[in-house]
Amino acid sequence: MSEASLLDFEWRLPAGVHAAFTTRQGGVSSAPWDSFNLATHVGDVAEDVAANRARLATLLALPSEPGWLNQVHGTVVAGLDSHPDGVITADATIARTGGRVCVVMVADCLPVLFASRDGRRIAAAHAGWRGLAAGVLERTVAAMGVRGDVLTAWLGPAISMEYFEVGEEVRAAFVDADSGAAAAFVPNAHGKWQADLVALARRRLAALGVTDVSGGQWCTFADRERFYSHRRDGHLHEGKGGRMAALIWRN
């Protein structure tokens, strides 16, 4: 597998903690999932997904099988330490023991990875607008059981404000609870709004005391070569398309 299968990014992490984000490149899946699709729920050939996941484990030298999630745009946070193997229905996971791999899959929604400064607690959250508005980041930090000011966070690739058009109901979901969130929405010529997921996430993290935040500069919609985008490509393939993964683990 080529290095193109992984996004190159900088994030200062505690000793023994590792993080990665996959691209769409370097796998075995055929179109429209070409080529490094890691999701089993999007219609891809099961054997190809299994091969891609095996390649991922080898490339990253993962200590265990990632805690793959059945993501439902909610706020459930699952603990991997005592959870049995198998797919978990949740939109975030945390781990307090070494050898567990937290992971979320995305194709426009915002992936957020967390680590405590001592490296003893890690987490991954799937923050689309629904989960973000409902409090998935707040619940993840609460489940980690540490103060926000002792956490570091990383925001992965997501759809950018330029391409994320939403209706008034989406804006209201944020602004009704926090008037300051209005700054993350700009009206467009269609009577709708352009929404900035990264800005909304940063605002919520800051309210939690999480100010050590990296990443957030990549757009899944704009970068067709490296990233899957459900909003860009889903209508072309009856909603089918690949998923990338954001992972964090401790040896």
Residue pairs with C-beta under 8 A, 6 or more apart in sequence:
1 26
1 27
1 55
1 58
1 59
2 25
2 26
4 23
4 25
4 26
4 226
5 22
5 23
5 25
5 26
5 27
5 36
5 55
5 56
5 59
6 20
6 21
6 22
6 23
6 59
7 20
7 21
7 22
7 23
7 156
7 157
7 218
7 226
9 21
9 154
9 214
9 215
10 214
11 19
11 113
11 152
11 154
11 214
11 215
12 152
12 214
13 19
13 115
13 119
13 152
14 115
14 116
14 117
14 118
14 119
15 119
16 98
16 119
16 250
16 251
17 115
17 119
17 122
17 248
17 249
17 250
18 60
18 248
18 249
18 250
18 251
19 113
19 115
19 154
19 246
19 247
19 248
19 249
20 60
20 245
20 246
20 247
20 248
21 111
21 156
21 157
21 244
21 245
21 246
21 247
22 36
22 38
22 56
22 244
22 245
22 247
23 36
23 226
23 227
23 244
24 34
24 35
24 36
24 37
24 226
24 227
24 228
24 242
24 244
25 35
25 36
25 225
25 226
26 35
26 36
26 55
27 34
27 35
27 36
27 37
27 48
27 51
27 52
27 55
28 35
28 48
28 51
28 52
28 55
29 35
29 36
29 37
29 44
29 45
29 48
29 49
29 52
29 242
30 45
30 48
32 233
32 236
32 237
32 240
32 241
32 242
33 42
33 43
33 44
33 48
33 240
33 241
33 242
34 242
36 52
36 55
36 242
36 244
37 44
37 48
37 49
37 52
37 228
37 242
37 243
38 49
38 52
38 53
38 56
38 105
38 242
38 243
38 244
38 245
39 49
39 105
39 242
39 243
40 46
40 49
40 68
41 70
42 240
42 241
42 242
42 243
43 240
44 240
44 242
53 66
56 62
56 245
57 65
60 247
62 101
62 247
62 249
63 98
63 99
63 100
63 101
63 249
63 251
64 99
64 100
64 101
64 249
65 85
65 101
66 101
66 102
66 103
66 245
66 247
67 78
67 80
67 83
67 88
67 93
67 95
67 100
67 101
67 102
67 103
68 87
68 88
68 103
68 105
69 78
69 87
69 88
69 89
69 90
69 91
69 93
69 103
69 104
69 105
69 126
70 87
70 88
70 89
70 90
71 90
71 91
71 104
71 105
71 126
72 89
72 91
73 91
73 109
73 126
73 128
73 130
73 131
74 90
74 91
74 130
74 131
74 134
74 136
75 91
75 92
75 131
75 134
75 135
75 136
75 139
76 89
76 90
76 91
76 92
76 139
77 90
77 91
77 92
77 93
77 94
77 123
77 125
77 136
77 139
77 140
77 143
78 88
78 90
78 92
78 93
78 94
79 93
79 94
79 95
79 96
79 143
80 93
80 94
80 95
80 100
80 101
80 102
81 95
81 96
81 97
81 100
91 104
91 125
91 126
91 127
91 131
91 136
92 104
92 123
92 124
92 125
92 126
92 136
92 139
92 140
92 143
93 102
93 103
93 104
93 123
93 124
94 102
94 121
94 122
94 123
94 140
94 143
94 144
95 101
95 102
95 121
95 122
95 123
95 249
95 250
96 120
96 121
98 250
98 251
99 249
99 250
99 251
100 249
100 250
101 247
101 248
101 249
102 113
102 122
102 123
102 124
102 247
102 248
102 249
103 124
103 245
103 246
103 247
103 248
104 111
104 124
104 125
104 126
104 245
104 246
105 126
105 243
105 244
105 245
105 246
106 126
106 156
106 157
106 158
106 220
106 243
106 244
106 245
106 246
107 220
107 227
107 228
107 229
107 230
107 241
107 242
107 243
107 244
108 128
108 158
108 159
108 164
108 220
108 221
108 229
108 230
108 231
108 232
109 126
109 127
109 128
109 129
109 131
109 158
109 159
109 197
110 126
110 127
110 128
110 132
110 155
110 156
110 158
110 197
110 198
110 201
111 124
111 125
111 126
111 127
111 155
111 156
111 157
111 158
111 246
112 124
112 125
112 127
112 137
112 140
112 153
112 154
112 155
112 156
112 201
112 205
113 122
113 123
113 124
113 125
113 153
113 154
113 156
113 246
113 247
113 248
114 121
114 122
114 123
114 124
114 125
114 140
114 141
114 144
114 151
114 152
114 153
114 154
114 210
114 248
115 121
115 122
115 123
115 151
115 152
115 248
116 122
116 144
116 146
116 150
116 151
116 152
117 150
117 151
117 152
118 150
119 250
120 250
121 144
121 145
121 146
122 248
122 249
122 250
123 140
123 141
123 143
123 144
123 248
124 246
124 247
124 248
125 131
125 136
125 137
125 140
126 136
127 136
127 137
127 197
127 201
128 197
129 166
129 170
129 173
129 195
129 197
129 200
130 173
132 174
132 197
132 200
132 201
132 204
133 170
133 173
133 174
133 177
137 201
137 204
137 205
137 208
138 204
138 208
141 148
141 151
141 208
141 210
144 151
147 209
148 205
148 208
148 209
148 210
148 211
149 209
149 210
149 211
151 210
151 212
152 210
152 212
152 213
152 214
153 205
153 210
153 212
153 213
153 214
154 213
154 214
154 215
155 198
155 201
155 202
155 213
155 214
155 215
155 216
156 215
156 216
156 218
156 246
157 218
157 219
157 220
157 223
157 227
157 244
158 197
158 198
158 216
158 218
158 219
158 220
159 197
159 219
159 220
159 221
159 229
159 231
160 196
160 198
160 219
160 221
160 222
161 184
161 186
161 194
161 195
161 196
161 197
161 198
161 199
162 194
162 219
162 221
162 222
163 219
163 221
163 222
163 231
163 232
164 194
164 195
164 196
164 197
164 221
164 231
165 188
165 190
165 192
165 193
165 194
165 195
166 185
166 192
166 193
166 194
166 195
167 192
167 193
168 192
168 193
170 193
170 195
171 182
171 185
171 193
171 195
174 181
174 184
174 185
174 200
175 181
175 182
175 185
178 203
180 203
181 200
181 203
183 199
184 195
184 196
184 199
184 200
184 203
185 193
185 194
185 195
185 196
186 193
186 194
187 193
187 194
188 194
198 216
201 216
202 213
202 216
205 211
205 213
218 227
219 227
220 227
220 228
220 229
220 232
221 229
221 231
221 232
224 232
227 244
228 241
228 242
228 243
228 244
229 241
230 239
230 241
233 241
234 240
234 241
